[in-house]
């Protein structure tokens, strides 16, 4: 939580955080400012002392909504720095950052960098700033990600916002199910009102419209893939594929609040009209593992232990797993879950490289999403819900939605 940030900074000898970029669709900036229509801003967050949000004059009112101390960037005139740098824009911006840091009393120590921007523009500025301030150590977040660790446990308000996104998500999922099952069918292909075949792209257009109508955004897109594409975990689906009876559809939807706020993550696998015995067997195996893992969640457990358990369960059923062969392309070939928040993927992680400190604790919001993938057999199955660890140590999904495999045509 935010209250842990300075403790984590001091524990890891971080003097300050420097967050750059827009006020929206920029997780670190959104987390510390609350978001807002700032096209470009800089936030200096010291380990002690007052945070300062540097903003453009035209966005000063938006910046003030953050409740932080705001300073107009024009107090550091860019033209002066440009003259001093002989029109070297990267060096001019580095001069400006140097003065901003010095004004806040930061002339040495580790500064952790965050934000969103084009690396070809950002890198030369950071390189120049490091040269100008050799007593400062500019670091990324690969060693120890202060903000991500702080964000790992959510406040009651954050959980409520993720849950609200979940409610929007399942509302849209329900609309999709209703839309599909009310189509006419010709030669096992769903037909639109204009008597043309219904395609994946048509469904996605409806999804995006319904999300926008309900106040959500879909910046990461939607996985809606059928048949063989469903057997490739992150295949988003071919927009020209027909919606056909009896083929598995992997529907993975992960929208966020408008403006790049909190996400929710959710997956169901459907087969329209009927399912083959082969599909039913794979589905039942995934559902058994999902139920077993969900029922065994225990407060204080390292999250990645459940990845090992998931592999063991699938292997006993005769499926190849990523634990047995890291290069496997069929069977169970991804990790069990991940944290959800202002990033669609954040701490805690469950992969084998995840840390032993990523322990299921009160306030954690994370996914459980076992799956089996067989593109050679033209099928894939994944089931996913977003869970929260409650204060009493129990676990629950943030929303409820049926896990039916077969959607009966009406």
Secondary structure as a PSIPRED ss2 file (coil, helix, strand):
# PSIPRED VFORMAT (PSIPRED V4.0)

   1 X C   1.000  0.000  0.000
   2 X H   0.000  1.000  0.000
   3 X H   0.000  1.000  0.000
   4 X H   0.000  1.000  0.000
   5 X H   0.000  1.000  0.000
   6 X H   0.000  1.000  0.000
   7 X H   0.000  1.000  0.000
   8 X H   0.000  1.000  0.000
   9 X H   0.000  1.000  0.000
  10 X H   0.000  1.000  0.000
  11 X H   0.000  1.000  0.000
  12 X C   1.000  0.000  0.000
  13 X C   1.000  0.000  0.000
  14 X E   0.000  0.000  1.000
  15 X E   0.000  0.000  1.000
  16 X E   0.000  0.000  1.000
  17 X E   0.000  0.000  1.000
  18 X E   0.000  0.000  1.000
  19 X E   0.000  0.000  1.000
  20 X E   0.000  0.000  1.000
  21 X E   0.000  0.000  1.000
  22 X C   1.000  0.000  0.000
  23 X C   1.000  0.000  0.000
  24 X C   1.000  0.000  0.000
  25 X C   1.000  0.000  0.000
  26 X C   1.000  0.000  0.000
  27 X H   0.000  1.000  0.000
  28 X H   0.000  1.000  0.000
  29 X H   0.000  1.000  0.000
  30 X H   0.000  1.000  0.000
  31 X H   0.000  1.000  0.000
  32 X H   0.000  1.000  0.000
  33 X H   0.000  1.000  0.000
  34 X C   1.000  0.000  0.000
  35 X C   1.000  0.000  0.000
  36 X C   1.000  0.000  0.000
  37 X C   1.000  0.000  0.000
  38 X C   1.000  0.000  0.000
  39 X C   1.000  0.000  0.000
  40 X C   1.000  0.000  0.000
  41 X E   0.000  0.000  1.000
  42 X E   0.000  0.000  1.000
  43 X E   0.000  0.000  1.000
  44 X E   0.000  0.000  1.000
  45 X E   0.000  0.000  1.000
  46 X E   0.000  0.000  1.000
  47 X C   1.000  0.000  0.000
  48 X C   1.000  0.000  0.000
  49 X C   1.000  0.000  0.000
  50 X C   1.000  0.000  0.000
  51 X C   1.000  0.000  0.000
  52 X E   0.000  0.000  1.000
  53 X E   0.000  0.000  1.000
  54 X E   0.000  0.000  1.000
  55 X E   0.000  0.000  1.000
  56 X C   1.000  0.000  0.000
  57 X H   0.000  1.000  0.000
  58 X H   0.000  1.000  0.000
  59 X H   0.000  1.000  0.000
  60 X H   0.000  1.000  0.000
  61 X H   0.000  1.000  0.000
  62 X H   0.000  1.000  0.000
  63 X H   0.000  1.000  0.000
  64 X H   0.000  1.000  0.000
  65 X C   1.000  0.000  0.000
  66 X C   1.000  0.000  0.000
  67 X C   1.000  0.000  0.000
  68 X C   1.000  0.000  0.000
  69 X E   0.000  0.000  1.000
  70 X E   0.000  0.000  1.000
  71 X E   0.000  0.000  1.000
  72 X E   0.000  0.000  1.000
  73 X H   0.000  1.000  0.000
  74 X H   0.000  1.000  0.000
  75 X H   0.000  1.000  0.000
  76 X C   1.000  0.000  0.000
  77 X C   1.000  0.000  0.000
  78 X H   0.000  1.000  0.000
  79 X H   0.000  1.000  0.000
  80 X H   0.000  1.000  0.000
  81 X H   0.000  1.000  0.000
  82 X H   0.000  1.000  0.000
  83 X H   0.000  1.000  0.000
  84 X H   0.000  1.000  0.000
  85 X C   1.000  0.000  0.000
  86 X C   1.000  0.000  0.000
  87 X C   1.000  0.000  0.000
  88 X C   1.000  0.000  0.000
  89 X H   0.000  1.000  0.000
  90 X H   0.000  1.000  0.000
  91 X H   0.000  1.000  0.000
  92 X H   0.000  1.000  0.000
  93 X H   0.000  1.000  0.000
  94 X H   0.000  1.000  0.000
  95 X H   0.000  1.000  0.000
  96 X H   0.000  1.000  0.000
  97 X H   0.000  1.000  0.000
  98 X H   0.000  1.000  0.000
  99 X H   0.000  1.000  0.000
 100 X H   0.000  1.000  0.000
 101 X H   0.000  1.000  0.000
 102 X H   0.000  1.000  0.000
 103 X H   0.000  1.000  0.000
 104 X C   1.000  0.000  0.000
 105 X C   1.000  0.000  0.000
 106 X C   1.000  0.000  0.000
 107 X C   1.000  0.000  0.000
 108 X C   1.000  0.000  0.000
 109 X E   0.000  0.000  1.000
 110 X E   0.000  0.000  1.000
 111 X E   0.000  0.000  1.000
 112 X E   0.000  0.000  1.000
 113 X E   0.000  0.000  1.000
 114 X E   0.000  0.000  1.000
 115 X E   0.000  0.000  1.000
 116 X C   1.000  0.000  0.000
 117 X C   1.000  0.000  0.000
 118 X C   1.000  0.000  0.000
 119 X H   0.000  1.000  0.000
 120 X H   0.000  1.000  0.000
 121 X H   0.000  1.000  0.000
 122 X H   0.000  1.000  0.000
 123 X H   0.000  1.000  0.000
 124 X H   0.000  1.000  0.000
 125 X H   0.000  1.000  0.000
 126 X H   0.000  1.000  0.000
 127 X H   0.000  1.000  0.000
 128 X H   0.000  1.000  0.000
 129 X H   0.000  1.000  0.000
 130 X H   0.000  1.000  0.000
 131 X H   0.000  1.000  0.000
 132 X H   0.000  1.000  0.000
 133 X C   1.000  0.000  0.000
 134 X C   1.000  0.000  0.000
 135 X C   1.000  0.000  0.000
 136 X E   0.000  0.000  1.000
 137 X E   0.000  0.000  1.000
 138 X E   0.000  0.000  1.000
 139 X E   0.000  0.000  1.000
 140 X C   1.000  0.000  0.000
 141 X C   1.000  0.000  0.000
 142 X C   1.000  0.000  0.000
 143 X C   1.000  0.000  0.000
 144 X C   1.000  0.000  0.000
 145 X C   1.000  0.000  0.000
 146 X H   0.000  1.000  0.000
 147 X H   0.000  1.000  0.000
 148 X H   0.000  1.000  0.000
 149 X H   0.000  1.000  0.000
 150 X H   0.000  1.000  0.000
 151 X H   0.000  1.000  0.000
 152 X C   1.000  0.000  0.000
 153 X E   0.000  0.000  1.000
 154 X C   1.000  0.000  0.000
 155 X C   1.000  0.000  0.000
 156 X H   0.000  1.000  0.000
 157 X H   0.000  1.000  0.000
 158 X H   0.000  1.000  0.000
 159 X H   0.000  1.000  0.000
 160 X H   0.000  1.000  0.000
 161 X H   0.000  1.000  0.000
 162 X H   0.000  1.000  0.000
 163 X H   0.000  1.000  0.000
 164 X H   0.000  1.000  0.000
 165 X H   0.000  1.000  0.000
 166 X H   0.000  1.000  0.000
 167 X H   0.000  1.000  0.000
 168 X H   0.000  1.000  0.000
 169 X H   0.000  1.000  0.000
 170 X H   0.000  1.000  0.000
 171 X H   0.000  1.000  0.000
 172 X H   0.000  1.000  0.000
 173 X H   0.000  1.000  0.000
 174 X H   0.000  1.000  0.000
 175 X H   0.000  1.000  0.000
 176 X H   0.000  1.000  0.000
 177 X H   0.000  1.000  0.000
 178 X H   0.000  1.000  0.000
 179 X H   0.000  1.000  0.000
 180 X H   0.000  1.000  0.000
 181 X H   0.000  1.000  0.000
 182 X C   1.000  0.000  0.000
 183 X C   1.000  0.000  0.000
 184 X E   0.000  0.000  1.000
 185 X E   0.000  0.000  1.000
 186 X E   0.000  0.000  1.000
 187 X C   1.000  0.000  0.000
 188 X C   1.000  0.000  0.000
 189 X E   0.000  0.000  1.000
 190 X E   0.000  0.000  1.000
 191 X E   0.000  0.000  1.000
 192 X C   1.000  0.000  0.000
 193 X C   1.000  0.000  0.000
 194 X C   1.000  0.000  0.000
 195 X C   1.000  0.000  0.000
 196 X C   1.000  0.000  0.000
 197 X E   0.000  0.000  1.000
 198 X C   1.000  0.000  0.000
 199 X E   0.000  0.000  1.000
 200 X H   0.000  1.000  0.000
 201 X H   0.000  1.000  0.000
 202 X H   0.000  1.000  0.000
 203 X H   0.000  1.000  0.000
 204 X H   0.000  1.000  0.000
 205 X H   0.000  1.000  0.000
 206 X H   0.000  1.000  0.000
 207 X H   0.000  1.000  0.000
 208 X H   0.000  1.000  0.000
 209 X H   0.000  1.000  0.000
 210 X H   0.000  1.000  0.000
 211 X H   0.000  1.000  0.000
 212 X H   0.000  1.000  0.000
 213 X H   0.000  1.000  0.000
 214 X C   1.000  0.000  0.000
 215 X C   1.000  0.000  0.000
 216 X E   0.000  0.000  1.000
 217 X E   0.000  0.000  1.000
 218 X C   1.000  0.000  0.000
 219 X C   1.000  0.000  0.000
 220 X C   1.000  0.000  0.000
 221 X C   1.000  0.000  0.000
 222 X E   0.000  0.000  1.000
 223 X E   0.000  0.000  1.000
 224 X E   0.000  0.000  1.000
 225 X E   0.000  0.000  1.000
 226 X E   0.000  0.000  1.000
 227 X H   0.000  1.000  0.000
 228 X H   0.000  1.000  0.000
 229 X H   0.000  1.000  0.000
 230 X H   0.000  1.000  0.000
 231 X H   0.000  1.000  0.000
 232 X C   1.000  0.000  0.000
 233 X C   1.000  0.000  0.000
 234 X C   1.000  0.000  0.000
 235 X C   1.000  0.000  0.000
 236 X C   1.000  0.000  0.000
 237 X C   1.000  0.000  0.000
 238 X C   1.000  0.000  0.000
 239 X C   1.000  0.000  0.000
 240 X C   1.000  0.000  0.000
 241 X C   1.000  0.000  0.000
 242 X E   0.000  0.000  1.000
 243 X C   1.000  0.000  0.000
 244 X E   0.000  0.000  1.000
 245 X C   1.000  0.000  0.000
 246 X C   1.000  0.000  0.000
 247 X C   1.000  0.000  0.000
 248 X E   0.000  0.000  1.000
 249 X E   0.000  0.000  1.000
 250 X E   0.000  0.000  1.000
 251 X E   0.000  0.000  1.000
 252 X E   0.000  0.000  1.000
 253 X E   0.000  0.000  1.000
 254 X C   1.000  0.000  0.000
 255 X C   1.000  0.000  0.000
 256 X E   0.000  0.000  1.000
 257 X E   0.000  0.000  1.000
 258 X C   1.000  0.000  0.000
 259 X C   1.000  0.000  0.000
 260 X C   1.000  0.000  0.000
 261 X C   1.000  0.000  0.000
 262 X C   1.000  0.000  0.000
 263 X E   0.000  0.000  1.000
 264 X C   1.000  0.000  0.000
 265 X C   1.000  0.000  0.000
 266 X E   0.000  0.000  1.000
 267 X E   0.000  0.000  1.000
 268 X E   0.000  0.000  1.000
 269 X E   0.000  0.000  1.000
 270 X E   0.000  0.000  1.000
 271 X E   0.000  0.000  1.000
 272 X E   0.000  0.000  1.000
 273 X C   1.000  0.000  0.000
 274 X C   1.000  0.000  0.000
 275 X C   1.000  0.000  0.000
 276 X C   1.000  0.000  0.000
 277 X H   0.000  1.000  0.000
 278 X H   0.000  1.000  0.000
 279 X H   0.000  1.000  0.000
 280 X H   0.000  1.000  0.000
 281 X H   0.000  1.000  0.000
 282 X H   0.000  1.000  0.000
 283 X H   0.000  1.000  0.000
 284 X H   0.000  1.000  0.000
 285 X H   0.000  1.000  0.000
 286 X H   0.000  1.000  0.000
 287 X H   0.000  1.000  0.000
 288 X H   0.000  1.000  0.000
 289 X H   0.000  1.000  0.000
 290 X H   0.000  1.000  0.000
 291 X H   0.000  1.000  0.000
 292 X H   0.000  1.000  0.000
 293 X H   0.000  1.000  0.000
 294 X H   0.000  1.000  0.000
 295 X H   0.000  1.000  0.000
 296 X H   0.000  1.000  0.000
 297 X C   1.000  0.000  0.000
 298 X C   1.000  0.000  0.000
 299 X C   1.000  0.000  0.000
 300 X C   1.000  0.000  0.000
 301 X C   1.000  0.000  0.000
 302 X E   0.000  0.000  1.000
 303 X C   1.000  0.000  0.000
 304 X C   1.000  0.000  0.000
 305 X H   0.000  1.000  0.000
 306 X H   0.000  1.000  0.000
 307 X H   0.000  1.000  0.000
 308 X H   0.000  1.000  0.000
 309 X H   0.000  1.000  0.000
 310 X H   0.000  1.000  0.000
 311 X H   0.000  1.000  0.000
 312 X H   0.000  1.000  0.000
 313 X H   0.000  1.000  0.000
 314 X H   0.000  1.000  0.000
 315 X H   0.000  1.000  0.000
 316 X H   0.000  1.000  0.000
 317 X C   1.000  0.000  0.000
 318 X C   1.000  0.000  0.000
 319 X C   1.000  0.000  0.000
 320 X C   1.000  0.000  0.000
 321 X E   0.000  0.000  1.000
 322 X C   1.000  0.000  0.000
 323 X C   1.000  0.000  0.000
 324 X C   1.000  0.000  0.000
 325 X C   1.000  0.000  0.000
 326 X C   1.000  0.000  0.000
 327 X C   1.000  0.000  0.000
 328 X C   1.000  0.000  0.000
 329 X C   1.000  0.000  0.000
 330 X C   1.000  0.000  0.000
 331 X E   0.000  0.000  1.000
 332 X E   0.000  0.000  1.000
 333 X C   1.000  0.000  0.000
 334 X C   1.000  0.000  0.000
 335 X C   1.000  0.000  0.000
 336 X C   1.000  0.000  0.000
 337 X C   1.000  0.000  0.000
 338 X E   0.000  0.000  1.000
 339 X E   0.000  0.000  1.000
 340 X C   1.000  0.000  0.000
 341 X C   1.000  0.000  0.000
 342 X C   1.000  0.000  0.000
 343 X C   1.000  0.000  0.000
 344 X C   1.000  0.000  0.000
 345 X C   1.000  0.000  0.000
 346 X E   0.000  0.000  1.000
 347 X E   0.000  0.000  1.000
 348 X E   0.000  0.000  1.000
 349 X E   0.000  0.000  1.000
 350 X C   1.000  0.000  0.000
 351 X C   1.000  0.000  0.000
 352 X C   1.000  0.000  0.000
 353 X C   1.000  0.000  0.000
 354 X C   1.000  0.000  0.000
 355 X C   1.000  0.000  0.000
 356 X C   1.000  0.000  0.000
 357 X C   1.000  0.000  0.000
 358 X C   1.000  0.000  0.000
 359 X E   0.000  0.000  1.000
 360 X C   1.000  0.000  0.000
 361 X C   1.000  0.000  0.000
 362 X C   1.000  0.000  0.000
 363 X C   1.000  0.000  0.000
 364 X E   0.000  0.000  1.000
 365 X E   0.000  0.000  1.000
 366 X E   0.000  0.000  1.000
 367 X E   0.000  0.000  1.000
 368 X E   0.000  0.000  1.000
 369 X C   1.000  0.000  0.000
 370 X C   1.000  0.000  0.000
 371 X E   0.000  0.000  1.000
 372 X E   0.000  0.000  1.000
 373 X E   0.000  0.000  1.000
 374 X E   0.000  0.000  1.000
 375 X H   0.000  1.000  0.000
 376 X H   0.000  1.000  0.000
 377 X H   0.000  1.000  0.000
 378 X C   1.000  0.000  0.000
 379 X E   0.000  0.000  1.000
 380 X E   0.000  0.000  1.000
 381 X E   0.000  0.000  1.000
 382 X E   0.000  0.000  1.000
 383 X C   1.000  0.000  0.000
 384 X E   0.000  0.000  1.000
 385 X E   0.000  0.000  1.000
 386 X E   0.000  0.000  1.000
 387 X E   0.000  0.000  1.000
 388 X E   0.000  0.000  1.000
 389 X E   0.000  0.000  1.000
 390 X C   1.000  0.000  0.000
 391 X C   1.000  0.000  0.000
 392 X C   1.000  0.000  0.000
 393 X C   1.000  0.000  0.000
 394 X C   1.000  0.000  0.000
 395 X E   0.000  0.000  1.000
 396 X E   0.000  0.000  1.000
 397 X E   0.000  0.000  1.000
 398 X C   1.000  0.000  0.000
 399 X C   1.000  0.000  0.000
 400 X C   1.000  0.000  0.000
 401 X C   1.000  0.000  0.000
 402 X C   1.000  0.000  0.000
 403 X C   1.000  0.000  0.000
 404 X C   1.000  0.000  0.000
 405 X C   1.000  0.000  0.000
 406 X E   0.000  0.000  1.000
 407 X E   0.000  0.000  1.000
 408 X C   1.000  0.000  0.000
 409 X C   1.000  0.000  0.000
 410 X C   1.000  0.000  0.000
